[in-house]
Amino acid sequence: MSEPLLYERDGHVGIITFNRPDKLNALTPSMMQQLDRLLDQINVDDEIRCLVLMGAGDRAFSVGFDLDGLEMPYATPDVTSAVDYNFRVIMKIWQLRIPAIAAVNGYAVAAGSNLAMICDITIASDRARFGEPEIRHGALSPLLLLPWFNANPKMIHYLYYSGDTITAAEARELGMIARVVPHDTLRDAALAMARRIALVPPYAVRMTKDSIRRTYEAMGFSNAQYQHKANDTLVLGSVGIPEKDYLFGLMQQGDMRAFLEARDGPFRRTER
């Protein structure tokens, strides 16, 4: 059985691959724990000057957390613990000393979108799609990242409120990604970009990243994320919400086909 999270090195470039292509690289708790440890390891490795994150297969970077059979303990400390942990792991990418590049080959939705957007640079295949659909089943994204891009705020609001997905070209227009490349060239394009960054004196790159991060912090980036996390915890821990209770019931039964149809079917039957 292959490992669900792979790590390799290409010279001074580290490469993390989400490796569950049959599940669209959905993230399990053990994958998040492994990612947590890998990020700590990479952050103290002076030989690694740039990190690339990618998804195995042709269909997805990651569709976020694996919801199949997920048990959601409403209004218990477990909700707070899970939200806190996943938030902390994703934020570690933001806090890395080195730049991180996301190479998005297909779907990057929910927490998968967060992982792609939290990277310093995002490059996408022309088949990629981005979205934050969690709101449709009564949840929030782990982090609130899209307002921090040089984007059309009205469209960003719409994407969050509707849970719709957009194409790579649309994401490029909104300033969410740096480049769109032909699907078959994505890996090579991402590694070429990472290798160019790795040629720059590493101390200068690290200090530049520190300055960029401090600029966002001065504008309230982390404070906004922590407030969003508090809202996420409140929403996930809420009880007595009929739509949410019904959808989470389907999820806990492991009937993902029925869950996705109940969640997304009404949106397929209306115009965007």
TATA-V904705 format. One record per run of one state. SS is the DSSP state (a for helix, b for strand, c for the rest). FROM is the first residue (numbers start at 1). LEN is the number of residues. If there is no record, write none. Layout:
ss=SS from=FROM len=LEN
ss=SS from=FROM len=LEN
This chain:
ss=c from=1 len=4
ss=b from=5 len=6
ss=c from=11 len=2
ss=b from=13 len=6
ss=c from=19 len=2
ss=a from=21 len=3
ss=c from=24 len=3
ss=b from=27 len=1
ss=c from=28 len=1
ss=a from=29 len=15
ss=c from=44 len=6
ss=b from=50 len=6
ss=c from=56 len=4
ss=b from=60 len=3
ss=c from=63 len=2
ss=b from=65 len=1
ss=c from=66 len=11
ss=a from=77 len=19
ss=c from=96 len=3
ss=b from=99 len=6
ss=c from=105 len=2
ss=b from=107 len=3
ss=c from=110 len=1
ss=a from=111 len=7
ss=c from=118 len=3
ss=b from=121 len=5
ss=c from=126 len=3
ss=b from=129 len=3
ss=c from=132 len=1
ss=a from=133 len=5
ss=c from=138 len=8
ss=a from=146 len=3
ss=c from=149 len=4
ss=a from=153 len=10
ss=c from=163 len=2
ss=b from=165 len=3
ss=a from=168 len=6
ss=c from=174 len=5
ss=b from=179 len=3
ss=c from=182 len=1
ss=a from=183 len=17
ss=c from=200 len=2
ss=a from=202 len=17
ss=c from=219 len=2
ss=a from=221 len=17
ss=c from=238 len=4
ss=a from=242 len=11
ss=c from=253 len=3
ss=a from=256 len=13
ss=c from=269 len=4
